[in-house]
Amino acid sequence: MNKSIKLFTIFGITIKVHITFVLLPAFIGFSLLYTDGPMAALRGVILILIIFCFVTFHELSHSLVAKKFNIKV
């Protein structure tokens, strides 16, 4: 059973995120909301999304190099 959500395809590489990833920003957001307020919750969720973008870019770079050397991605 596939529990990943397809986000987009770039350079022929499909970017997917596991469905449980939605729980991480929600958990961080609600935790910070009740302890430090709404601005801290927003900053926490934005931080998680920025880290996700950097990791996705990093892994996409690996995939592009693999495609250059004709390795199946």
SEVEXVO-504994 format. One record per atom (N, C-alpha, C, CB): x, y, z; residue number from 0. Coordinates in pm, whole numbers, plus 50000, padded with zeros to 5 digits. Each point is the difference from the previous one (the first is absolute). Glycine has a CB too. Layout:
# residues N
r east X&north Y&up Z&k NUM
...
END
This chain:
# residues 73
r east 50085&north 49882&up 50000&k 0
r east 49915&north 50118&up 50000&k 0
r east 50089&north 50124&up 50000&k 0
r east 49814&north 49876&up 50123&k 0
r east 50167&north 50210&up 49777&k 1
r east 50080&north 50120&up 49987&k 1
r east 49942&north 50111&up 50086&k 1
r east 50067&north 49933&up 49766&k 1
r east 50012&north 50116&up 50327&k 2
r east 49953&north 50105&up 50089&k 2
r east 50075&north 50130&up 49978&k 2
r east 49938&north 49826&up 50167&k 2
r east 50100&north 50197&up 49708&k 3
r east 50070&north 50122&up 49965&k 3
r east 49911&north 50087&up 49913&k 3
r east 50221&north 49882&up 50016&k 3
r east 49799&north 50249&up 49996&k 4
r east 49926&north 50096&up 49921&k 4
r east 50097&north 50059&up 49898&k 4
r east 49840&north 50053&up 50193&k 4
r east 50120&north 49943&up 49681&k 5
r east 50084&north 50057&up 49895&k 5
r east 49986&north 50151&up 50005&k 5
r east 49974&north 49794&up 49854&k 5
r east 50140&north 50275&up 50160&k 6
r east 49999&north 50145&up 50001&k 6
r east 50015&north 50058&up 49860&k 6
r east 50095&north 49995&up 50230&k 6
r east 50010&north 49961&up 49700&k 7
r east 50024&north 50047&up 49865&k 7
r east 50106&north 49913&up 49934&k 7
r east 49936&north 50236&up 50065&k 7
r east 50082&north 49786&up 49805&k 8
r east 50104&north 49931&up 49924&k 8
r east 50090&north 50106&up 49938&k 8
r east 49850&north 49800&up 49952&k 8
r east 50280&north 50183&up 50063&k 9
r east 50097&north 50094&up 49944&k 9
r east 50114&north 49920&up 49939&k 9
r east 49939&north 50180&up 50169&k 9
r east 50099&north 49856&up 49710&k 10
r east 50106&north 49929&up 49927&k 10
r east 49972&north 49850&up 49989&k 10
r east 50163&north 50172&up 50079&k 10
r east 49711&north 49790&up 49917&k 11
r east 49963&north 49860&up 49991&k 11
r east 50009&north 49925&up 50133&k 11
r east 50077&north 50008&up 49767&k 11
r east 49943&north 50064&up 50341&k 12
r east 50011&north 49939&up 50133&k 12
r east 49877&north 50041&up 50080&k 12
r east 50256&north 50004&up 49993&k 12
r east 49672&north 49897&up 50056&k 13
r east 49880&north 50025&up 50078&k 13
r east 50037&north 50026&up 50145&k 13
r east 49863&north 49856&up 49845&k 13
r east 50088&north 50255&up 50209&k 14
r east 50024&north 50035&up 50140&k 14
r east 49875&north 49962&up 50079&k 14
r east 50159&north 50192&up 49938&k 14
r east 49860&north 49719&up 50158&k 15
r east 49890&north 49954&up 50085&k 15
r east 50033&north 50027&up 50146&k 15
r east 49938&north 49821&up 49831&k 15
r east 49960&north 50192&up 50249&k 16
r east 50017&north 50017&up 50144&k 16
r east 49910&north 49897&up 50068&k 16
r east 50056&north 50251&up 49977&k 16
r east 49998&north 49687&up 50127&k 17
r east 49921&north 49903&up 50074&k 17
r east 49889&north 50072&up 50075&k 17
r east 50201&north 49847&up 50023&k 17
r east 49686&north 50088&up 49987&k 18
r east 49883&north 50064&up 50059&k 18
r east 50022&north 50041&up 50146&k 18
r east 49858&north 49865&up 49844&k 18
r east 50230&north 50067&up 50226&k 19
r east 50025&north 50035&up 50140&k 19
r east 50079&north 50130&up 50013&k 19
r east 49996&north 49759&up 50055&k 19
r east 50061&north 50290&up 49833&k 20
r east 50071&north 50127&up 50007&k 20
r east 49907&north 50114&up 50039&k 20
r east 50159&north 49918&up 49827&k 20
r east 49714&north 50069&up 50140&k 21
r east 49901&north 50102&up 50036&k 21
r east 49991&north 50012&up 50152&k 21
r east 49871&north 49954&up 49788&k 21
r east 50155&north 49938&up 50281&k 22
r east 49992&north 50002&up 50147&k 22
r east 50110&north 50084&up 50064&k 22
r east 49896&north 49775&up 49989&k 22
r east 50221&north 50231&up 49949&k 23
r east 50112&north 50072&up 50060&k 23
r east 49972&north 50150&up 50013&k 23
r east 50154&north 49828&up 49905&k 23
r east 49813&north 50243&up 49986&k 24
r east 49970&north 50143&up 50018&k 24
r east 49879&north 50023&up 50092&k 24
r east 50096&north 50042&up 49773&k 24
r east 49805&north 49869&up 50218&k 25
r east 49882&north 50015&up 50086&k 25
r east 50040&north 49984&up 50147&k 25
r east 49852&north 49913&up 49816&k 25
r east 50229&north 49988&up 50214&k 26
r east 50044&north 49978&up 50138&k 26
r east 50081&north 50118&up 50051&k 26
r east 50002&north 49753&up 49959&k 26
r east 50095&north 50292&up 49961&k 27
r east 50083&north 50115&up 50040&k 27
r east 49913&north 50124&up 50017&k 27
r east 50199&north 49903&up 49879&k 27
r east 49711&north 50120&up 50025&k 28
r east 49914&north 50118&up 50007&k 28
r east 49912&north 50001&up 50124&k 28
r east 50002&north 50006&up 49752&k 28
r east 49930&north 49883&up 50274&k 29
r east 49912&north 49996&up 50117&k 29
r east 50078&north 50005&up 50130&k 29
r east 49837&north 49870&up 49867&k 29
r east 50279&north 50066&up 50137&k 30
r east 50082&north 50004&up 50122&k 30
r east 50043&north 50143&up 50031&k 30
r east 50080&north 49767&up 49954&k 30
r east 49968&north 50303&up 49945&k 31
r east 50044&north 50137&up 50023&k 31
r east 49883&north 50095&up 50021&k 31
r east 50201&north 49953&up 49861&k 31
r east 49686&north 50018&up 50078&k 32
r east 49883&north 50086&up 50016&k 32
r east 49957&north 50006&up 50146&k 32
r east 49927&north 49944&up 49768&k 32
r east 50072&north 49941&up 50298&k 33
r east 49952&north 49997&up 50137&k 33
r east 50107&north 50038&up 50102&k 33
r east 49840&north 49827&up 49930&k 33
r east 50286&north 50174&up 50031&k 34
r east 50104&north 50037&up 50095&k 34
r east 50052&north 50142&up 49978&k 34
r east 50063&north 49761&up 50013&k 34
r east 49953&north 50280&up 49860&k 35
r east 50065&north 50129&up 49973&k 35
r east 49916&north 50096&up 49918&k 35
r east 50212&north 49880&up 50012&k 35
r east 49672&north 50079&up 49941&k 36
r east 49913&north 50091&up 49926&k 36
r east 50000&north 49977&up 49850&k 36
r east 50040&north 50163&up 50178&k 36
r east 49873&north 49910&up 49753&k 37
r east 49982&north 49976&up 49857&k 37
r east 50120&north 50036&up 49913&k 37
r east 49762&north 50041&up 50041&k 37
r east 50311&north 50063&up 49993&k 38
r east 50116&north 50037&up 49917&k 38
r east 50109&north 49893&up 50009&k 38
r east 49948&north 50243&up 50036&k 38
r east 50074&north 49702&up 50081&k 39
r east 50099&north 49893&up 50015&k 39
r east 49956&north 49876&up 49923&k 39
r east 50065&north 50089&up 50226&k 39
r east 49805&north 49883&up 49776&k 40
r east 49947&north 49885&up 49926&k 40
r east 50022&north 50019&up 49850&k 40
r east 49828&north 49960&up 50180&k 40
r east 50145&north 50159&up 49771&k 41
r east 50020&north 50030&up 49859&k 41
r east 50147&north 49987&up 49962&k 41
r east 49802&north 50154&up 50005&k 41
r east 50287&north 49901&up 50078&k 42
r east 50144&north 49989&up 49973&k 42
r east 50045&north 49855&up 50001&k 42
r east 50036&north 50225&up 50102&k 42
r east 49911&north 49695&up 49988&k 43
r east 50036&north 49858&up 50006&k 43
r east 49957&north 49924&up 49876&k 43
r east 49981&north 50013&up 50247&k 43
r east 49898&north 50012&up 49707&k 44
r east 49950&north 49933&up 49879&k 44
r east 50080&north 50044&up 49878&k 44
r east 49770&north 49985&up 50101&k 44
r east 50259&north 50145&up 49890&k 45
r east 50080&north 50050&up 49888&k 45
r east 50139&north 49940&up 50002&k 45
r east 49870&north 50213&up 50002&k 45
r east 50190&north 49773&up 50115&k 46
r east 50132&north 49938&up 50012&k 46
r east 49998&north 49856&up 49949&k 46
r east 50051&north 50147&up 50197&k 46
r east 49848&north 49777&up 49840&k 47
r east 49989&north 49862&up 49954&k 47
r east 49988&north 49995&up 49848&k 47
r east 49890&north 49936&up 50217&k 47
r east 50031&north 50154&up 49725&k 48
r east 49983&north 50002&up 49855&k 48
r east 50127&north 50043&up 49928&k 48
r east 49759&north 50050&up 50035&k 48
r east 50316&north 50043&up 50023&k 49
r east 50127&north 50042&up 49940&k 49
r east 50100&north 49884&up 50004&k 49
r east 49958&north 50239&up 50069&k 49
r east 50050&north 49692&up 50042&k 50
r east 50090&north 49884&up 50009&k 50
r east 49960&north 49895&up 49898&k 50
r east 50039&north 50045&up 50245&k 50
r east 49831&north 49932&up 49739&k 51
r east 49952&north 49905&up 49900&k 51
r east 50046&north 50041&up 49860&k 51
r east 49801&north 49949&up 50145&k 51
r east 50190&north 50180&up 49824&k 52
r east 50043&north 50048&up 49867&k 52
r east 50149&north 49977&up 49979&k 52
r east 49817&north 50172&up 50005&k 52
r east 50265&north 49856&up 50095&k 53
r east 50144&north 49979&up 49987&k 53
r east 50034&north 49853&up 49982&k 53
r east 50038&north 50203&up 50140&k 53
r east 49898&north 49710&up 49936&k 54
r east 50026&north 49856&up 49988&k 54
r east 49954&north 49949&up 49864&k 54
r east 49975&north 49973&up 50249&k 54
r east 49911&north 50076&up 49704&k 55
r east 49950&north 49960&up 49868&k 55
r east 50098&north 50043&up 49891&k 55
r east 49763&north 50017&up 50083&k 55
r east 50286&north 50106&up 49924&k 56
r east 50098&north 50048&up 49903&k 56
r east 50127&north 49915&up 50004&k 56
r east 49907&north 50233&up 50024&k 56
r east 50139&north 49734&up 50095&k 57
r east 50121&north 49918&up 50017&k 57
r east 49982&north 49863&up 49934&k 57
r east 50051&north 50120&up 50216&k 57
r east 49836&north 49815&up 49813&k 58
r east 49975&north 49868&up 49945&k 58
r east 49974&north 50005&up 49849&k 58
r east 49907&north 49930&up 50222&k 58
r east 50031&north 50177&up 49732&k 59
r east 49980&north 50017&up 49856&k 59
r east 50135&north 50012&up 49928&k 59
r east 49778&north 50112&up 50044&k 59
r east 50317&north 49955&up 50020&k 60
r east 50135&north 50010&up 49943&k 60
r east 50063&north 49863&up 49984&k 60
r east 50026&north 50226&up 50105&k 60
r east 49960&north 49688&up 49996&k 61
r east 50050&north 49863&up 49990&k 61
r east 49935&north 49928&up 49882&k 61
r east 50039&north 49994&up 50249&k 61
r east 49831&north 50023&up 49737&k 62
r east 49927&north 49933&up 49893&k 62
r east 50044&north 50048&up 49862&k 62
r east 49807&north 49974&up 50154&k 62
r east 50217&north 50154&up 49832&k 63
r east 50045&north 50053&up 49872&k 63
r east 50137&north 49948&up 49961&k 63
r east 49865&north 50204&up 50043&k 63
r east 50225&north 49783&up 50054&k 64
r east 50132&north 49943&up 49972&k 64
r east 49985&north 49853&up 49962&k 64
r east 50108&north 50162&up 50161&k 64
r east 49805&north 49766&up 49905&k 65
r east 49978&north 49859&up 49967&k 65
r east 49946&north 49988&up 49857&k 65
r east 49955&north 49946&up 50244&k 65
r east 49952&north 50141&up 49718&k 66
r east 49947&north 49996&up 49864&k 66
r east 50109&north 50031&up 49898&k 66
r east 49774&north 50067&up 50087&k 66
r east 50317&north 50021&up 49947&k 67
r east 50111&north 50036&up 49910&k 67
r east 50085&north 49877&up 49969&k 67
r east 50002&north 50235&up 50093&k 67
r east 50015&north 49678&up 50005&k 68
r east 50080&north 49880&up 49985&k 68
r east 49914&north 49878&up 49965&k 68
r east 50165&north 50096&up 50163&k 68
r east 49713&north 49930&up 49786&k 69
r east 49909&north 49895&up 49956&k 69
r east 49965&north 49899&up 50107&k 69
r east 50092&north 50031&up 49776&k 69
r east 49894&north 50016&up 50345&k 70
r east 49955&north 49914&up 50111&k 70
r east 49851&north 50027&up 50019&k 70
r east 50231&north 50001&up 50115&k 70
r east 49692&north 49892&up 49896&k 71
r east 49856&north 50013&up 50015&k 71
r east 49966&north 50070&up 50132&k 71
r east 49966&north 49791&up 49862&k 71
r east 49948&north 50308&up 50126&k 72
r east 49957&north 50075&up 50119&k 72
r east 49859&north 49959&up 50034&k 72
r east 50150&north 50195&up 49943&k 72
END
